[in-house]
């Protein structure tokens, strides 16, 4: 209805002047361009437009489509440039309106205009109410049939309303069913939305003792005292608080050190490979700190040896095995203004003996680019972890894609990768396969998803979702994103997948530090299990693989930090596989079952007896901490001397016809 | 040395008074460079500082908590001070005899001589429950062998002494301000926190004593005087130019909003948001000498880091609610607030100034 007709009718009857101002008098509009005037009618009754509250007035319109349409309602028009709009879309009756959705500031760019798409059903009346929370000005608006362009990835947004805000967020299983839950914290409460078999979350609040420090800078989760319930780490600007879960999982007790720590990224990791999870916390203005676990759940504060710049500059720590030697190395994304070395990123190689060596320069990763996090993954599935370093400012260089050469060095392959065209910046960068095609993508640089094309080039998927925790929140095998206000459900695209959940026994209970390999037609993909990636949040502890259109996985290999190797042939697809450490040591093919190690326990020597040919094969003996102790060549029943070993548990590993076997023995 | 001086003056007086029988000319007493001939009682042995206690320096006379400086210790003040959770400050400067600072530029800290000590006392009045004064800490910056060093002294409950402590600590406080009770868990910084603000290219420096901040009148015990002239008279400063581009008093409503805001942002933010400082990789340049350019203030510039929803610009002209800078100054969340260190409370009055200024700008961010 044209506005001029309005005015004429307005003169004729006062009632008509009040049109647009109430639900009952909402003006019927069709597809096309319209305008609303000063917002002075009844307020929008329910908030469907996101995090800010409704204003005290609204302007009411209604739209009844003649067909089923995909509809876009938008104020993002050039005539509205510089304006600030907000609107809600309802269906139902005026007495009982229900949210379809709405928008506040989603128009692209630094715009405060509003855009909302929804599926409109033929004959259903939708109410569109413009809201004056920000401005009572009238604007033009457009209702159009909208065909969404084909995108590389699709998210469906569902509103939630978490009471906490900020970095107090995680997407991680908290109740032991291997389904990712949504966790948010406050000083004396842990709020968990437990994922269930349906699309309804089960809300649970667990009281904690009062946290001395909150997770204002970072949040990490893992079961460091191995009692079966995940514990929490809150990294704050002045210190670190651990929340230890009780043995029945019904409460948490806080443990806070007295040391001043200006926390940044925090991680749970077994630093000294003794089977117990330690914690590492980046320090912004001093050398990094770490808390060593004595095995009884007691953590001891340490500082020094893992990034010692006197004035800090440590922002994004991440633990990966970049040299494939079976232990976790530490990469630190660093940042600092001014002319100094503090901003140069560091790579600390784990020497396997409790010491670390900083190898930034020789590896090629010593880069002054200002970065708060990095995304590590084997982007080309060649068996070595590569890294995407995301800049948060462009003053000292831009984003880098670094390919692991497999020899301890990295090559800068940014040029031509598509990464070189990205000008946005951000502090959060993580690596996940979002489209399940078997090639790990990048989520970062200010809320972009960069899809891996499979050839070390990346394409911006043009979805802009602010970086937030990542997990599978509806167990459909596609990784979702959760913020305080929304769950962004990643829409399945038919690709196959697998999730692996680890249950450690010799190693730490979450399997953090384990290397998992999955082989299918497209190749072998690798993952390192980590707790604490990106900058602020805690993401799923399940390890996720997409395998594209491959219809089978030939093998999964789990290389535990303990040295134990589990292998499963032909696992089921499109499900979560829970692997308990040491439960898949034998291979499920009868002719390979008969391999025994004797005597066990042994003092001076051991020998192997196999029902198949092993002569001439090489063997390795590993300690429980994963250190190689003895190597040699194997012959049927020929003794192998173990006199030089100290007492303890060891693993003998042999490889025959591309299959690896492992037997545990005790040296007395 | 002083005895010779007095003798010379006396001699001049004598000669002058005997110069002629017919013309009696009154000789003006020459102003000595040192305003008074008393001995410098400050104790500062550069090889053994920092001392374990504040009293050892002998900066103050009488009861320590009166903060009454001895003659050779000069009080100074800034035109617009840093906000520190509403703490009050008493600042002093001391230099050894004959040593003086030299002017560099309007917006740079003076070139101070070795053994300069900058003293900054932090205190509150009307502290509950007794509604009395409470001194929290005394921070020192002293120069040794060309380098600035930090020393921090934490006052005891009895207010009789302050003890060297660079480890950082907390003092929970409640006090009455204009009839309203405010509270804070006051943070006394550790050494690493000191250098995070007080540095250029990671090298420690003072922040306050720049000509632009000192160019004002001060009410000294012996009368009002121009501060920089006082420094010269005291022998602390060689000279200063007649024209100095200076900050304004942020509370002075006769000044423009722009001038007041630029002055406020300089002292509260420029120590990180300037070249060679902690966050020089961000586009903001908030030193007074640089904020004559709107870009440096972040006006109509998109933030590089996502902080909270609905904030498309660092400063959205005409719209404070949509401005990242306003949001950051108006929050206590420690991962979002600005400045990051040095405050835990929101400076209500400062935030009001920012709000007024932003809304006074013409609404023209696209």
Interface residues (C-beta under 8 A of the other chain):
Chain A: X50 X51 X52 X81 X82 X84 X104 X105 X109 X110 X111 X112 X134 X165 X166 X167 X216 X217 X236 X237 X238 X260 X262 X284 X285 X286 X311 X312 X335 X336 X337 X338 X339 X340 X342 X370 X392 X393 X395 X396 X425 X426 X427 X446 X447 X466 X467 X485 X536
Chain B: X167 X168 X187 X190 X192 X193 X195 X196 X199 X200 X201 X202 X272 X275 X276 X277 X278 X279 X280 X281 X282 X302 X304 X305 X306 X309 X310 X312 X313 X319 X321 X322 X333 X334 X335 X336 X340 X363 X364 X365 X366
